Amino acid sequence: RLRRHLAQRRSVLQVAMDEHGMFTQAASHFGGTSFWVKGPEWLDARELAARAREQGVLIEPGDVFFHPDNPPLNYFRLSYSAISTDRIGPGIARLAAVIDEMKQAQSNI
């Protein structure tokens, strides 16, 4: 039963992310509960996490998973184990809006 719920959430998250076309992601199909996401090269996922949190969306910046000397900053993780299926699409839409705002600010520099 839990596996079925997680598979459904994973599928809904995959579709929502694909709709926005801003992300490259990978997810484990067996036993995983999160997506590992690569954002655009200019993206600082630490800043994204802070801004997304203000919009009620929690992500985990990925820099902590790399060597500390020069980690890439555009990776983050999205977990789907603790969120109801009906909240995934709206959350990804808010996350995409935050990334779009950050992109607009980046292009104005």
Chimera marker file (.cmm) of the C-alpha trace (Angstrom):
<marker_set name="trace">
<marker id="1" x="0.000" y="0.000" z="0.000" r="1" g="1" b="0" radius="0.5"/>
<marker id="2" x="2.757" y="2.479" z="0.918" r="1" g="1" b="0" radius="0.5"/>
<marker id="3" x="4.694" y="1.567" z="-2.212" r="1" g="1" b="0" radius="0.5"/>
<marker id="4" x="1.604" y="2.302" z="-4.322" r="1" g="1" b="0" radius="0.5"/>
<marker id="5" x="1.131" y="5.715" z="-2.664" r="1" g="1" b="0" radius="0.5"/>
<marker id="6" x="4.780" y="6.619" z="-3.162" r="1" g="1" b="0" radius="0.5"/>
<marker id="7" x="4.681" y="5.485" z="-6.796" r="1" g="1" b="0" radius="0.5"/>
<marker id="8" x="1.611" y="7.652" z="-7.386" r="1" g="1" b="0" radius="0.5"/>
<marker id="9" x="3.281" y="10.679" z="-5.768" r="1" g="1" b="0" radius="0.5"/>
<marker id="10" x="6.462" y="10.092" z="-7.756" r="1" g="1" b="0" radius="0.5"/>
<marker id="11" x="4.435" y="9.978" z="-10.969" r="1" g="1" b="0" radius="0.5"/>
<marker id="12" x="2.509" y="13.163" z="-10.136" r="1" g="1" b="0" radius="0.5"/>
<marker id="13" x="5.759" y="14.946" z="-9.261" r="1" g="1" b="0" radius="0.5"/>
<marker id="14" x="7.390" y="13.789" z="-12.504" r="1" g="1" b="0" radius="0.5"/>
<marker id="15" x="4.458" y="15.070" z="-14.571" r="1" g="1" b="0" radius="0.5"/>
<marker id="16" x="4.379" y="18.414" z="-12.730" r="1" g="1" b="0" radius="0.5"/>
<marker id="17" x="8.105" y="18.930" z="-13.231" r="1" g="1" b="0" radius="0.5"/>
<marker id="18" x="7.902" y="17.966" z="-16.897" r="1" g="1" b="0" radius="0.5"/>
<marker id="19" x="5.069" y="20.471" z="-17.423" r="1" g="1" b="0" radius="0.5"/>
<marker id="20" x="7.317" y="23.309" z="-16.325" r="1" g="1" b="0" radius="0.5"/>
<marker id="21" x="10.325" y="22.103" z="-18.323" r="1" g="1" b="0" radius="0.5"/>
<marker id="22" x="12.804" y="23.879" z="-16.060" r="1" g="1" b="0" radius="0.5"/>
<marker id="23" x="14.368" y="20.871" z="-14.418" r="1" g="1" b="0" radius="0.5"/>
<marker id="24" x="16.534" y="17.870" z="-15.154" r="1" g="1" b="0" radius="0.5"/>
<marker id="25" x="15.759" y="15.199" z="-12.601" r="1" g="1" b="0" radius="0.5"/>
<marker id="26" x="16.315" y="11.616" z="-11.656" r="1" g="1" b="0" radius="0.5"/>
<marker id="27" x="14.405" y="9.453" z="-9.206" r="1" g="1" b="0" radius="0.5"/>
<marker id="28" x="14.816" y="5.945" z="-7.943" r="1" g="1" b="0" radius="0.5"/>
<marker id="29" x="11.972" y="3.768" z="-9.144" r="1" g="1" b="0" radius="0.5"/>
<marker id="30" x="12.386" y="1.240" z="-6.343" r="1" g="1" b="0" radius="0.5"/>
<marker id="31" x="12.386" y="2.441" z="-2.759" r="1" g="1" b="0" radius="0.5"/>
<marker id="32" x="13.287" y="6.055" z="-3.383" r="1" g="1" b="0" radius="0.5"/>
<marker id="33" x="11.364" y="8.951" z="-1.897" r="1" g="1" b="0" radius="0.5"/>
<marker id="34" x="12.930" y="11.956" z="-3.591" r="1" g="1" b="0" radius="0.5"/>
<marker id="35" x="14.058" y="13.432" z="-6.880" r="1" g="1" b="0" radius="0.5"/>
<marker id="36" x="17.597" y="14.677" z="-7.367" r="1" g="1" b="0" radius="0.5"/>
<marker id="37" x="17.208" y="17.831" z="-9.458" r="1" g="1" b="0" radius="0.5"/>
<marker id="38" x="19.717" y="19.766" z="-11.533" r="1" g="1" b="0" radius="0.5"/>
<marker id="39" x="18.657" y="23.359" z="-12.046" r="1" g="1" b="0" radius="0.5"/>
<marker id="40" x="20.046" y="25.824" z="-14.571" r="1" g="1" b="0" radius="0.5"/>
<marker id="41" x="23.775" y="26.559" z="-14.223" r="1" g="1" b="0" radius="0.5"/>
<marker id="42" x="23.145" y="30.061" z="-12.833" r="1" g="1" b="0" radius="0.5"/>
<marker id="43" x="20.854" y="28.781" z="-10.058" r="1" g="1" b="0" radius="0.5"/>
<marker id="44" x="21.955" y="28.896" z="-6.419" r="1" g="1" b="0" radius="0.5"/>
<marker id="45" x="19.764" y="26.239" z="-4.769" r="1" g="1" b="0" radius="0.5"/>
<marker id="46" x="20.529" y="27.662" z="-1.317" r="1" g="1" b="0" radius="0.5"/>
<marker id="47" x="18.850" y="30.921" z="-2.327" r="1" g="1" b="0" radius="0.5"/>
<marker id="48" x="16.083" y="28.970" z="-4.063" r="1" g="1" b="0" radius="0.5"/>
<marker id="49" x="15.430" y="27.018" z="-0.861" r="1" g="1" b="0" radius="0.5"/>
<marker id="50" x="15.095" y="30.219" z="1.165" r="1" g="1" b="0" radius="0.5"/>
<marker id="51" x="12.765" y="31.860" z="-1.357" r="1" g="1" b="0" radius="0.5"/>
<marker id="52" x="10.728" y="28.695" z="-1.878" r="1" g="1" b="0" radius="0.5"/>
<marker id="53" x="10.279" y="28.303" z="1.886" r="1" g="1" b="0" radius="0.5"/>
<marker id="54" x="8.619" y="31.736" z="1.905" r="1" g="1" b="0" radius="0.5"/>
<marker id="55" x="6.109" y="30.294" z="-0.594" r="1" g="1" b="0" radius="0.5"/>
<marker id="56" x="5.485" y="27.181" z="1.511" r="1" g="1" b="0" radius="0.5"/>
<marker id="57" x="7.677" y="24.865" z="-0.582" r="1" g="1" b="0" radius="0.5"/>
<marker id="58" x="10.525" y="22.964" z="1.054" r="1" g="1" b="0" radius="0.5"/>
<marker id="59" x="13.515" y="21.719" z="-0.921" r="1" g="1" b="0" radius="0.5"/>
<marker id="60" x="16.927" y="20.515" z="0.167" r="1" g="1" b="0" radius="0.5"/>
<marker id="61" x="19.901" y="22.319" z="-1.414" r="1" g="1" b="0" radius="0.5"/>
<marker id="62" x="22.322" y="19.786" z="-2.846" r="1" g="1" b="0" radius="0.5"/>
<marker id="63" x="25.657" y="21.464" z="-2.173" r="1" g="1" b="0" radius="0.5"/>
<marker id="64" x="26.014" y="19.558" z="1.118" r="1" g="1" b="0" radius="0.5"/>
<marker id="65" x="26.230" y="16.291" z="-0.845" r="1" g="1" b="0" radius="0.5"/>
<marker id="66" x="29.352" y="17.369" z="-2.758" r="1" g="1" b="0" radius="0.5"/>
<marker id="67" x="32.969" y="17.972" z="-1.785" r="1" g="1" b="0" radius="0.5"/>
<marker id="68" x="32.953" y="21.166" z="0.295" r="1" g="1" b="0" radius="0.5"/>
<marker id="69" x="35.774" y="22.918" z="-1.588" r="1" g="1" b="0" radius="0.5"/>
<marker id="70" x="33.787" y="23.799" z="-4.700" r="1" g="1" b="0" radius="0.5"/>
<marker id="71" x="30.322" y="22.217" z="-4.722" r="1" g="1" b="0" radius="0.5"/>
<marker id="72" x="27.925" y="22.890" z="-7.575" r="1" g="1" b="0" radius="0.5"/>
<marker id="73" x="25.138" y="25.105" z="-6.296" r="1" g="1" b="0" radius="0.5"/>
<marker id="74" x="22.424" y="24.292" z="-8.833" r="1" g="1" b="0" radius="0.5"/>
<marker id="75" x="21.427" y="20.868" z="-7.444" r="1" g="1" b="0" radius="0.5"/>
<marker id="76" x="18.627" y="20.169" z="-4.978" r="1" g="1" b="0" radius="0.5"/>
<marker id="77" x="16.418" y="17.356" z="-3.744" r="1" g="1" b="0" radius="0.5"/>
<marker id="78" x="12.639" y="17.196" z="-3.725" r="1" g="1" b="0" radius="0.5"/>
<marker id="79" x="11.075" y="14.634" z="-1.435" r="1" g="1" b="0" radius="0.5"/>
<marker id="80" x="7.590" y="13.304" z="-2.103" r="1" g="1" b="0" radius="0.5"/>
<marker id="81" x="7.123" y="10.974" z="0.848" r="1" g="1" b="0" radius="0.5"/>
<marker id="82" x="5.524" y="13.463" z="3.245" r="1" g="1" b="0" radius="0.5"/>
<marker id="83" x="3.287" y="15.476" z="0.932" r="1" g="1" b="0" radius="0.5"/>
<marker id="84" x="-0.203" y="14.644" z="-0.243" r="1" g="1" b="0" radius="0.5"/>
<marker id="85" x="-0.594" y="14.040" z="-3.955" r="1" g="1" b="0" radius="0.5"/>
<marker id="86" x="-2.964" y="16.982" z="-4.451" r="1" g="1" b="0" radius="0.5"/>
<marker id="87" x="-0.370" y="19.447" z="-3.135" r="1" g="1" b="0" radius="0.5"/>
<marker id="88" x="2.456" y="18.390" z="-5.460" r="1" g="1" b="0" radius="0.5"/>
<marker id="89" x="1.326" y="20.199" z="-8.627" r="1" g="1" b="0" radius="0.5"/>
<marker id="90" x="0.665" y="23.538" z="-6.918" r="1" g="1" b="0" radius="0.5"/>
<marker id="91" x="3.972" y="23.275" z="-5.049" r="1" g="1" b="0" radius="0.5"/>
<marker id="92" x="5.937" y="22.680" z="-8.230" r="1" g="1" b="0" radius="0.5"/>
<marker id="93" x="4.131" y="25.611" z="-9.861" r="1" g="1" b="0" radius="0.5"/>
<marker id="94" x="5.199" y="27.862" z="-6.965" r="1" g="1" b="0" radius="0.5"/>
<marker id="95" x="8.754" y="26.526" z="-7.155" r="1" g="1" b="0" radius="0.5"/>
<marker id="96" x="8.871" y="27.194" z="-10.905" r="1" g="1" b="0" radius="0.5"/>
<marker id="97" x="7.567" y="30.735" z="-10.301" r="1" g="1" b="0" radius="0.5"/>
<marker id="98" x="10.350" y="31.364" z="-7.781" r="1" g="1" b="0" radius="0.5"/>
<marker id="99" x="12.945" y="30.092" z="-10.251" r="1" g="1" b="0" radius="0.5"/>
<marker id="100" x="11.458" y="32.318" z="-12.940" r="1" g="1" b="0" radius="0.5"/>
<marker id="101" x="11.696" y="35.339" z="-10.612" r="1" g="1" b="0" radius="0.5"/>
<marker id="102" x="15.308" y="34.476" z="-9.879" r="1" g="1" b="0" radius="0.5"/>
<marker id="103" x="16.010" y="34.131" z="-13.613" r="1" g="1" b="0" radius="0.5"/>
<marker id="104" x="14.470" y="37.543" z="-14.302" r="1" g="1" b="0" radius="0.5"/>
<marker id="105" x="16.607" y="39.099" z="-11.551" r="1" g="1" b="0" radius="0.5"/>
<marker id="106" x="19.682" y="37.334" z="-12.966" r="1" g="1" b="0" radius="0.5"/>
<marker id="107" x="19.067" y="38.738" z="-16.436" r="1" g="1" b="0" radius="0.5"/>
<marker id="108" x="18.669" y="42.261" z="-15.047" r="1" g="1" b="0" radius="0.5"/>
<marker id="109" x="22.191" y="42.227" z="-13.585" r="1" g="1" b="0" radius="0.5"/>
<link id1="1" id2="2" r="1" g="1" b="0" radius="0.2"/>
<link id1="2" id2="3" r="1" g="1" b="0" radius="0.2"/>
<link id1="3" id2="4" r="1" g="1" b="0" radius="0.2"/>
<link id1="4" id2="5" r="1" g="1" b="0" radius="0.2"/>
<link id1="5" id2="6" r="1" g="1" b="0" radius="0.2"/>
<link id1="6" id2="7" r="1" g="1" b="0" radius="0.2"/>
<link id1="7" id2="8" r="1" g="1" b="0" radius="0.2"/>
<link id1="8" id2="9" r="1" g="1" b="0" radius="0.2"/>
<link id1="9" id2="10" r="1" g="1" b="0" radius="0.2"/>
<link id1="10" id2="11" r="1" g="1" b="0" radius="0.2"/>
<link id1="11" id2="12" r="1" g="1" b="0" radius="0.2"/>
<link id1="12" id2="13" r="1" g="1" b="0" radius="0.2"/>
<link id1="13" id2="14" r="1" g="1" b="0" radius="0.2"/>
<link id1="14" id2="15" r="1" g="1" b="0" radius="0.2"/>
<link id1="15" id2="16" r="1" g="1" b="0" radius="0.2"/>
<link id1="16" id2="17" r="1" g="1" b="0" radius="0.2"/>
<link id1="17" id2="18" r="1" g="1" b="0" radius="0.2"/>
<link id1="18" id2="19" r="1" g="1" b="0" radius="0.2"/>
<link id1="19" id2="20" r="1" g="1" b="0" radius="0.2"/>
<link id1="20" id2="21" r="1" g="1" b="0" radius="0.2"/>
<link id1="21" id2="22" r="1" g="1" b="0" radius="0.2"/>
<link id1="22" id2="23" r="1" g="1" b="0" radius="0.2"/>
<link id1="23" id2="24" r="1" g="1" b="0" radius="0.2"/>
<link id1="24" id2="25" r="1" g="1" b="0" radius="0.2"/>
<link id1="25" id2="26" r="1" g="1" b="0" radius="0.2"/>
<link id1="26" id2="27" r="1" g="1" b="0" radius="0.2"/>
<link id1="27" id2="28" r="1" g="1" b="0" radius="0.2"/>
<link id1="28" id2="29" r="1" g="1" b="0" radius="0.2"/>
<link id1="29" id2="30" r="1" g="1" b="0" radius="0.2"/>
<link id1="30" id2="31" r="1" g="1" b="0" radius="0.2"/>
<link id1="31" id2="32" r="1" g="1" b="0" radius="0.2"/>
<link id1="32" id2="33" r="1" g="1" b="0" radius="0.2"/>
<link id1="33" id2="34" r="1" g="1" b="0" radius="0.2"/>
<link id1="34" id2="35" r="1" g="1" b="0" radius="0.2"/>
<link id1="35" id2="36" r="1" g="1" b="0" radius="0.2"/>
<link id1="36" id2="37" r="1" g="1" b="0" radius="0.2"/>
<link id1="37" id2="38" r="1" g="1" b="0" radius="0.2"/>
<link id1="38" id2="39" r="1" g="1" b="0" radius="0.2"/>
<link id1="39" id2="40" r="1" g="1" b="0" radius="0.2"/>
<link id1="40" id2="41" r="1" g="1" b="0" radius="0.2"/>
<link id1="41" id2="42" r="1" g="1" b="0" radius="0.2"/>
<link id1="42" id2="43" r="1" g="1" b="0" radius="0.2"/>
<link id1="43" id2="44" r="1" g="1" b="0" radius="0.2"/>
<link id1="44" id2="45" r="1" g="1" b="0" radius="0.2"/>
<link id1="45" id2="46" r="1" g="1" b="0" radius="0.2"/>
<link id1="46" id2="47" r="1" g="1" b="0" radius="0.2"/>
<link id1="47" id2="48" r="1" g="1" b="0" radius="0.2"/>
<link id1="48" id2="49" r="1" g="1" b="0" radius="0.2"/>
<link id1="49" id2="50" r="1" g="1" b="0" radius="0.2"/>
<link id1="50" id2="51" r="1" g="1" b="0" radius="0.2"/>
<link id1="51" id2="52" r="1" g="1" b="0" radius="0.2"/>
<link id1="52" id2="53" r="1" g="1" b="0" radius="0.2"/>
<link id1="53" id2="54" r="1" g="1" b="0" radius="0.2"/>
<link id1="54" id2="55" r="1" g="1" b="0" radius="0.2"/>
<link id1="55" id2="56" r="1" g="1" b="0" radius="0.2"/>
<link id1="56" id2="57" r="1" g="1" b="0" radius="0.2"/>
<link id1="57" id2="58" r="1" g="1" b="0" radius="0.2"/>
<link id1="58" id2="59" r="1" g="1" b="0" radius="0.2"/>
<link id1="59" id2="60" r="1" g="1" b="0" radius="0.2"/>
<link id1="60" id2="61" r="1" g="1" b="0" radius="0.2"/>
<link id1="61" id2="62" r="1" g="1" b="0" radius="0.2"/>
<link id1="62" id2="63" r="1" g="1" b="0" radius="0.2"/>
<link id1="63" id2="64" r="1" g="1" b="0" radius="0.2"/>
<link id1="64" id2="65" r="1" g="1" b="0" radius="0.2"/>
<link id1="65" id2="66" r="1" g="1" b="0" radius="0.2"/>
<link id1="66" id2="67" r="1" g="1" b="0" radius="0.2"/>
<link id1="67" id2="68" r="1" g="1" b="0" radius="0.2"/>
<link id1="68" id2="69" r="1" g="1" b="0" radius="0.2"/>
<link id1="69" id2="70" r="1" g="1" b="0" radius="0.2"/>
<link id1="70" id2="71" r="1" g="1" b="0" radius="0.2"/>
<link id1="71" id2="72" r="1" g="1" b="0" radius="0.2"/>
<link id1="72" id2="73" r="1" g="1" b="0" radius="0.2"/>
<link id1="73" id2="74" r="1" g="1" b="0" radius="0.2"/>
<link id1="74" id2="75" r="1" g="1" b="0" radius="0.2"/>
<link id1="75" id2="76" r="1" g="1" b="0" radius="0.2"/>
<link id1="76" id2="77" r="1" g="1" b="0" radius="0.2"/>
<link id1="77" id2="78" r="1" g="1" b="0" radius="0.2"/>
<link id1="78" id2="79" r="1" g="1" b="0" radius="0.2"/>
<link id1="79" id2="80" r="1" g="1" b="0" radius="0.2"/>
<link id1="80" id2="81" r="1" g="1" b="0" radius="0.2"/>
<link id1="81" id2="82" r="1" g="1" b="0" radius="0.2"/>
<link id1="82" id2="83" r="1" g="1" b="0" radius="0.2"/>
<link id1="83" id2="84" r="1" g="1" b="0" radius="0.2"/>
<link id1="84" id2="85" r="1" g="1" b="0" radius="0.2"/>
<link id1="85" id2="86" r="1" g="1" b="0" radius="0.2"/>
<link id1="86" id2="87" r="1" g="1" b="0" radius="0.2"/>
<link id1="87" id2="88" r="1" g="1" b="0" radius="0.2"/>
<link id1="88" id2="89" r="1" g="1" b="0" radius="0.2"/>
<link id1="89" id2="90" r="1" g="1" b="0" radius="0.2"/>
<link id1="90" id2="91" r="1" g="1" b="0" radius="0.2"/>
<link id1="91" id2="92" r="1" g="1" b="0" radius="0.2"/>
<link id1="92" id2="93" r="1" g="1" b="0" radius="0.2"/>
<link id1="93" id2="94" r="1" g="1" b="0" radius="0.2"/>
<link id1="94" id2="95" r="1" g="1" b="0" radius="0.2"/>
<link id1="95" id2="96" r="1" g="1" b="0" radius="0.2"/>
<link id1="96" id2="97" r="1" g="1" b="0" radius="0.2"/>
<link id1="97" id2="98" r="1" g="1" b="0" radius="0.2"/>
<link id1="98" id2="99" r="1" g="1" b="0" radius="0.2"/>
<link id1="99" id2="100" r="1" g="1" b="0" radius="0.2"/>
<link id1="100" id2="101" r="1" g="1" b="0" radius="0.2"/>
<link id1="101" id2="102" r="1" g="1" b="0" radius="0.2"/>
<link id1="102" id2="103" r="1" g="1" b="0" radius="0.2"/>
<link id1="103" id2="104" r="1" g="1" b="0" radius="0.2"/>
<link id1="104" id2="105" r="1" g="1" b="0" radius="0.2"/>
<link id1="105" id2="106" r="1" g="1" b="0" radius="0.2"/>
<link id1="106" id2="107" r="1" g="1" b="0" radius="0.2"/>
<link id1="107" id2="108" r="1" g="1" b="0" radius="0.2"/>
<link id1="108" id2="109" r="1" g="1" b="0" radius="0.2"/>
</marker_set>
